[in-house]
Amino acid sequence: MELRNIAIIAHVDHGKTTLVDELLKQSGLYRANESVQERAMDSNDLERERGITILAKATSVEWQGTRINIVDTPGHADFGGEVERILSMVDGVVLLVDAAEGPMPQTKFVTSKALALGLRPIVVLNKVDKPDAEPDRALDEVFDLFAALDADEHQLDFPVLYASGRSGWADAELDGPRKDLSALFELIVDHVPAPAQAAKLDEPFAMLAVTLAANPYLGRMLTGRVERGTLVPGQTVRALSRDGREIEKFRVTKILAFRGLSQQPIDKAEAGDIVSLAGMSKATVADTLCDPAVDVPIPAQPIDPPTISVTFSINDSPLAGRDGDKVQSRVIRERLMREAESNVAIQVSDTPGGDAFEVAGRGELQMGVLIENMRREGFELSISRPQVLFREIDGIKHEPIEEVTVDVDEAYSGVVVEKLAARKGDLAEMRTGAGGKTRIVARVPSRGLIGYHGEFLTDTRGTGVLNRVFHKWEPEKGTIPGRRAGVLISMESGASVAYAIFNLEDRGHFFIGSGEQVYQGMILGEHSRENDLEVNPLKGKKLTNVRASGTDEAVRLTTPRKLSLEAAIAYIDTDELVEVTPNHVRLRKRYLDPHERKRAARAAV
């Protein structure tokens, strides 16, 4: 059977996963009466809730005698470690661009990786049936993007389709029949080359491991594309590290191939196909799995370095252990090491004390997803404020700079430009688009963007869209102002009282309501001034034996501002922590005792 390996790449929310749904349906994978879950490829709970793809996933469809392996990739730069490795095992990419928004920062990020590997993209202008779609402008922007990314003449001569993934059609002309996706299937078969590996069937087996998964029945599973040779279950293979060291020898217990949405055991893996192997105990991502006769590993894609780090430590608050059952540092360490093994974009290191771990990654979203997954698994953690990682280049301290693309209503463009400038951002472009929207492109240090997203949504009344992607390393930009407001800190432990909060409301905004468990040193809200203030949220109304002439007025509290996990991590200062448990996200001071806080503040000066 003919074979094609493709990846679908696009910016967040441009419709990749929905298009894959339609490809699966129209290839005849489902029975006519079968109930189908929407966004079938987003299998993870978090992916379904957030509407984003976090983990790259493969599927395969058959179209008129050709098997097409399709990889659905994340569109977010924080999960770029997945994208870089996935692209090394496909022969072509379908670049999906929203006809209204045009190419976005993450489109640029993923496309640059694909072009650098020499892949020739197929461009699909999606959502052309939207009222604000401008397919001609979007197509011009795609061409300009390719030219800016140094695409060669073959890559610039790309085929274009107009499509609506949700409606399930793609045509070569904008006013085509709009019937089905057969034009896309045909273009994939004609334009994407068959795997060159298929010509190497007689050579010894070799495959580069690209993703790692754990199967409850089969143990560790490594997925990749067979570069050469064939493999049958029971065969002995060796695992080589990037530098050619042998990691282990093992017997392949099972070979699974993607058939539709499931993986099925096969009797033989051949060069060119994407398969998963079981049987190894140590081999991991970026290792070469090969015949014992092979000595040279397959070159692996270098991974972009992490740009931020967060400290994960045990939860030592007075309320520790009430929600979760995984509270020991040993258990937390095991889980983080397991994550670093399967996610090459994350690096974990121990701290001198032994009860905290430094986790370095690509961005706040990636860290937020890891913490959210851990709390759902029953972990309790204390999380520090994210710190940007610096690099020394030619003896000068450099920091990561991100390219920020902002789409806002014209009325809010002034405040956004002002805030980005205060964060040492340089304005690269500003233009007015359709519908009174303004697009602002700026280069801002990663340091300045930590905690900015919440402020940005407030400034734009929730209507702005902000996208960011790593741009380059530049010399350090100097001091960036941090959070201006102080916090309200509890001086007592117990259950908060409505009367006390009501009387403290003129001091600031509260993050908690009445009847919530609080403890000394816990952050209850944001102070209206710049200094921190200790308050008593337990102070009830003093009762007398004198009757009031009327009934006492019922206390009406302002709705508390509940911070999401990511918002809490971005909000805290360096002397504060976020306490994360399966049921709660609390903010607290690093030192709960006020005397210890004063001592630490004096020592820091």
ZIQUI-V182325 format. One record per backbone hydrogen bond with DSSP energy under -0.5 kcal/mol. CO is the residue of the C=O (numbers start at 1). NH is the residue of the N-H. E is the energy in kcal/mol with one decimal. If there is no record, write none. Layout:
co: (CO:CO)
nh: (NH:NH)
e: (E:E)
This chain:
co: (2:4:4:5:5:6:7:7:8:9:11:15:16:17:18:19:20:21:22:23:24:25:31:39:41:44:45:46:47:47:52:57:59:60:61:63:65:66:66:67:67:68:68:69:70:70:71:71:72:75:76:77:79:79:80:81:82:83:84:85:86:87:92:93:93:94:94:95:95:96:97:98:99:104:104:105:106:107:108:109:110:111:112:113:114:115:119:120:121:122:122:123:123:124:124:125:126:127:130:134:135:136:137:138:139:140:141:142:143:144:145:146:147:152:153:156:159:161:162:163:164:164:169:170:171:173:180:181:181:182:183:184:185:186:187:188:195:196:197:198:200:200:205:206:206:207:207:209:211:213:215:219:220:221:222:223:223:224:225:225:226:228:229:231:232:235:236:237:238:238:239:239:240:241:245:245:248:250:251:252:254:255:256:257:257:259:260:262:264:269:270:273:273:274:275:276:277:278:278:284:287:287:288:288:289:290:291:295:307:308:309:310:310:311:311:312:313:314:317:319:325:326:328:329:330:331:332:333:334:335:336:337:338:339:341:342:343:347:349:351:355:356:357:357:358:358:359:360:361:361:363:364:365:366:367:368:369:370:371:372:373:374:375:378:378:380:381:382:383:387:391:391:393:396:397:398:399:400:401:401:402:402:403:403:404:404:405:406:406:407:408:409:409:410:412:413:414:415:416:417:418:419:420:421:423:425:426:429:431:433:434:436:437:438:438:439:440:441:441:442:442:443:444:445:445:446:446:447:449:449:451:452:453:454:455:456:457:458:460:465:467:469:472:474:486:487:487:488:488:489:490:494:496:497:498:499:500:501:501:502:504:505:507:509:510:513:516:518:519:521:522:522:523:524:524:525:526:529:533:535:535:536:537:538:545:555:560:561:564:565:566:567:568:573:575:577:577:578:578:579:579:580:584:586:587:588:590:593:594:595:596:597:598:599:600:601:602)
nh: (67:6:69:91:92:71:9:94:73:96:14:19:20:21:22:23:24:25:26:27:29:28:34:42:43:48:49:50:51:52:54:72:70:260:68:66:2:63:68:4:69:61:70:6:59:72:8:73:57:12:79:80:82:83:84:85:86:87:88:88:89:90:7:95:122:9:96:97:124:11:126:102:134:107:108:109:110:111:112:113:114:115:116:117:119:118:121:93:123:95:124:125:161:97:126:163:99:130:133:138:139:140:141:142:143:144:145:146:147:148:149:151:150:156:157:158:123:125:171:128:168:169:164:183:162:176:170:184:185:186:187:188:189:190:191:192:198:199:200:201:203:229:291:227:228:209:289:286:223:221:219:215:279:213:277:210:211:275:208:227:272:206:271:269:235:252:292:250:240:290:247:248:288:244:241:247:239:237:253:234:278:266:276:259:264:262:60:259:257:231:273:226:275:258:224:256:222:253:254:287:209:289:240:290:207:238:294:297:389:361:387:312:359:313:384:357:382:316:320:322:327:380:332:333:334:335:336:337:338:339:340:341:342:343:285:344:346:360:358:354:314:351:312:359:349:360:310:347:307:308:367:368:369:370:371:372:373:374:375:376:377:379:378:325:326:315:580:313:578:309:393:398:396:393:476:391:474:446:471:472:404:444:405:469:406:442:467:408:440:465:438:412:413:413:416:417:418:419:420:421:422:423:425:424:445:427:443:441:439:436:437:410:433:408:440:431:406:428:429:404:444:426:402:448:449:449:450:450:452:453:455:456:457:458:459:460:462:461:463:407:405:403:401:399:527:489:533:524:525:535:521:518:515:501:502:503:504:504:505:505:507:508:528:526:561:516:496:494:522:589:490:524:587:511:512:488:509:486:489:491:537:539:497:540:547:557:562:563:568:569:570:571:572:576:590:579:588:383:580:581:586:381:581:579:523:577:592:597:598:599:600:601:602:603:604:605:605)
e: (-2.8:-0.5:-3.1:-2.4:-0.9:-2.0:-0.6:-2.7:-1.5:-2.6:-1.6:-2.0:-2.3:-1.9:-1.7:-2.3:-2.5:-2.1:-2.9:-1.2:-1.7:-1.5:-1.4:-1.3:-1.8:-2.0:-2.4:-2.7:-1.6:-0.8:-0.5:-2.9:-2.9:-1.2:-3.4:-1.2:-1.0:-2.8:-0.6:-2.1:-0.6:-2.3:-0.6:-2.9:-2.5:-0.5:-2.8:-0.7:-1.9:-0.7:-1.8:-2.0:-1.2:-1.0:-2.6:-1.2:-2.2:-2.3:-0.5:-0.9:-2.1:-1.1:-1.7:-0.7:-2.5:-2.3:-0.7:-0.5:-3.1:-0.5:-2.4:-3.0:-2.2:-0.6:-2.0:-2.2:-2.6:-2.6:-2.3:-1.3:-2.0:-3.0:-2.0:-1.1:-2.0:-1.8:-0.7:-0.5:-0.5:-3.0:-0.5:-0.5:-2.2:-2.6:-1.0:-2.8:-2.7:-1.6:-1.6:-2.5:-2.4:-2.2:-2.3:-2.0:-2.2:-2.5:-2.3:-2.5:-2.4:-2.5:-1.6:-2.1:-1.5:-2.1:-1.1:-1.6:-2.4:-3.0:-2.9:-1.8:-1.5:-1.6:-2.3:-0.6:-3.3:-1.3:-2.3:-0.8:-2.1:-2.7:-2.0:-2.4:-2.1:-2.5:-3.3:-1.7:-1.4:-1.6:-2.8:-0.6:-1.1:-2.2:-2.7:-1.8:-1.6:-0.5:-3.1:-2.7:-2.7:-2.8:-2.4:-2.8:-0.7:-2.5:-2.7:-3.5:-1.6:-2.3:-0.9:-0.6:-3.0:-1.9:-1.0:-3.0:-1.7:-2.6:-0.5:-2.6:-0.5:-2.8:-3.3:-0.8:-2.8:-2.1:-2.8:-0.5:-2.8:-2.7:-0.6:-3.5:-1.9:-2.6:-3.0:-0.6:-2.7:-1.3:-0.8:-2.8:-2.6:-2.1:-2.1:-2.5:-0.6:-0.8:-2.2:-2.9:-2.0:-1.9:-0.9:-1.6:-2.8:-0.5:-3.0:-0.6:-2.1:-3.1:-2.2:-0.5:-2.9:-2.8:-3.1:-0.6:-3.0:-0.5:-1.8:-3.1:-2.6:-0.8:-2.0:-1.3:-0.7:-1.9:-2.0:-2.7:-2.2:-2.0:-2.3:-2.6:-2.0:-1.8:-2.5:-1.6:-1.5:-2.3:-0.6:-0.6:-1.9:-3.1:-2.8:-1.0:-1.3:-1.7:-3.1:-0.6:-2.4:-0.6:-2.5:-2.4:-2.1:-2.2:-1.9:-2.8:-2.4:-1.9:-2.6:-2.5:-2.4:-2.1:-2.6:-1.7:-1.0:-2.1:-1.2:-1.0:-2.2:-0.5:-2.9:-2.4:-2.4:-2.9:-0.7:-4.0:-1.8:-2.7:-2.4:-2.5:-2.3:-2.5:-3.1:-1.2:-0.7:-2.7:-0.5:-1.5:-0.5:-2.5:-2.6:-0.6:-2.9:-2.2:-3.6:-1.9:-0.5:-1.2:-1.7:-2.5:-2.3:-2.3:-2.5:-2.2:-1.9:-1.1:-2.4:-1.7:-0.5:-0.5:-2.7:-3.1:-3.2:-0.6:-1.0:-2.3:-3.4:-2.5:-0.5:-2.4:-3.1:-3.0:-2.1:-3.5:-0.6:-2.5:-3.2:-0.8:-0.8:-0.8:-0.8:-0.7:-2.0:-0.6:-0.6:-2.7:-2.2:-1.8:-2.8:-2.0:-3.1:-1.3:-2.1:-2.5:-3.1:-3.2:-2.7:-3.2:-2.0:-0.6:-2.6:-3.0:-1.0:-3.2:-2.6:-3.4:-2.7:-2.1:-2.7:-1.8:-0.8:-0.7:-0.8:-0.7:-2.3:-1.0:-2.7:-2.4:-2.9:-0.7:-2.7:-2.3:-2.3:-2.5:-2.8:-0.5:-0.5:-3.8:-0.8:-2.5:-1.3:-2.9:-3.1:-2.2:-0.7:-0.8:-3.0:-0.7:-0.6:-0.6:-1.0:-0.5:-2.6:-2.2:-2.2:-1.7:-1.8:-1.7:-2.8:-0.5:-2.3:-2.6:-0.7:-0.5:-2.7:-2.8:-2.7:-3.2:-2.5:-2.7:-0.6:-2.0:-2.0:-2.3:-2.7:-2.4:-2.3:-2.3:-1.6:-0.8:-0.6)
